[in-house]
Amino acid sequence: MPSSKNYKRNYKQEYANQGGTPARRKARSKNTMARRKAIKAGKVKKGSTKDVAHTKPKANGSTFIQSRSKNRSIPRTKTAKRRSK
């Protein structure tokens, strides 16, 4: 919501904050390619609510199908805190 009449949005800055960096674009490209491979293999249908999850983020071929809520949630311990990396 704009704070004044002459407020102008900085779209370049917003895009950079939302993942427009070269590293993020490369990662997003890998995720897209993994999903396309899964669609070709018949594991997932176009428009389904499942995600193609990666067992190791940097590994190319180690993917499996998982629900969106499971794949996108924060890994938690028994005490429901974030797991330290």
Residue pairs with C-beta under 8 A, 6 or more apart in sequence:
19 25
19 28
30 60
31 52
34 52
34 54
34 60
34 63
35 44
35 52
37 63
38 44
38 52
38 63
38 65
39 45
39 46
43 52
43 65
44 50
44 52
44 65
49 67
49 68
50 65
50 66
50 67
50 68
51 65
51 66
51 67
51 68
51 71
51 72
52 63
52 64
52 65
52 66
53 63
53 64
53 65
53 66
53 70
53 71
54 62
54 63
55 62
55 63
55 64
56 62
74 82
74 83
75 82
75 83
76 82
76 83
77 83
